[in-house]
Amino acid sequence: MKKLIIKGGRELSGEIHIGGAKNSIVALIPASILTSGKCVIKNVPDISDVHALIEIMNELGSKVNYHDEIMEIDNSQVKNTLIAEEYTNKLRASYYFMASLLGKYKKADISYPGGCIIGSRPIDFTLNSFEKMGVSIKETHGHYSMKAKKLEGTEIFFDVPSVGATINCMITGVLAKGTTRILNAAREPEIVNVADFLISMGAKIKGAGTGTIEVTGVESLGDGEVTVIPDRIEAGTYVIIGALLGKNLKVSGIVEEHIKSLLYKLKEAGANYKIVGNSVVLNKSKHLKAINVKTTVYPGFPTDLGQPMSTFLTQCEGESIFEETIYENRLRHIPHLVSMGAHINTFDKKAVITGATKLHGTRVKATDLRAGASMLVAGLIADRVTSISNIEHLLRGYERIVDKLNGVGASIQFTDN
């Protein structure tokens, strides 16, 4: 099992370029199954989730060529076969194949999706939506068998906006009969990215990025092409790091609008940054003020940045309150921060963080992907040496993270011990 060894307290200068969005590519690859033609996806991040999805594509008979951030997909030989647990348990995004296989073949057999254990993440919204479109679903020991005589467009309302369910309904509706209207749809930028890809193949989609999306079914799809948007969570993580350790650290390739909620909170805390084109330039601030952070759906503060942000709050003077509203297990990293010297009390899904406190390197664990990012931030600002185990989680979502940080002055190395 690999670990990260971090020698903290180093000033960071230079430039970090942001790669393609994890939360886009994990949906774009399964969505390509809808066509029997060829697809080209550009700006593809080199992360473990991408390689796990390529394995599933190969199992289905797709020919995938991935090199230099470009993925070429040929689906002319794809067959609808069972996607086994050995593939689906590697990542939650495997459930996007439910939508694409149903849309194309009116049938899907797939094991329950895996991913990080950050709380209850039921797929009820997706399953209920499929049933409204005419799909019968049987579940046996974590395996789903789905089929429909025909898919019918319908009106679907979500009690709470869900990114996964919104994307799944959009994908399934593309080849359904009639129009599918998704009400209270999620509005994340990744949804727009997926819609643009589907439209390039010939899909008819309106309203992506708003609360109401309309998908008018078409008979078939052709070739498609898309460029993956910059990863706003990767960008946000490096921006947080820069606010704590930067000396003219430049985080480039961002879309400012996508990380606006983070930038507002950093400004409120007194962070020293400026926007230059598609970059953020950051310098360490001597005094940061305590603030309150509450995660919510886009365009609010993203849950995926909540854990790294909680580490930032340990360096703010006074009492900050961090509240997670999406997943109940997003605070499992807190005991590890406390072991490094942080003063944090938790109750329910809230953490009261009193700072500023000096963090000290020790042995910690990445309990999930974004908890790993939180521990990484902590290790970078701590004195002494920090060892982070279970870093496989971290590698699922951050492309070449060690190389990028070492390239601007950090001291991080992999070890198998």
TAMOJO-V624083 format. One line per field, one symbol per residue. ss: DSSP state (H for helix, E for strand, L for the rest). Layout:
ss: ???
This chain:
ss: LLEEEEELLLLEEEEEELLELHHHHHHHHHHHHHLLLEEEEELLLLLHHHHHHHHHHHHLLLEEEEELLEEEEELLLLLLLLELHHHHLLLHHHHHHHHHHHHHHLEEEEELLLLLLLLLLLLHHHHHHHHHLLLEEEEELLEEEEELLLLELLEEELLLLLHHHHHHHHHHHLLLELEEEEELLLLLHHHHHHHHHHHHLLLEEELLLLLEEEEELLLLLLLEEEELLELHHHHHHHHHHHHHHEEEEEEELLLHHHHHHHHHHHHHHLLEEEEELLEEEEELLLLLELLEEEELLLLLELHHHHHHHHHHHLLLEEEEEEELLLLLLLLLLHHHHHHLLLEEEEELLEEEEEELLLLELLEEELLLHHHHHHHHHHHHHLELEEEEELLHHHHLLLLLHHHHHHLLLLEEEEELL
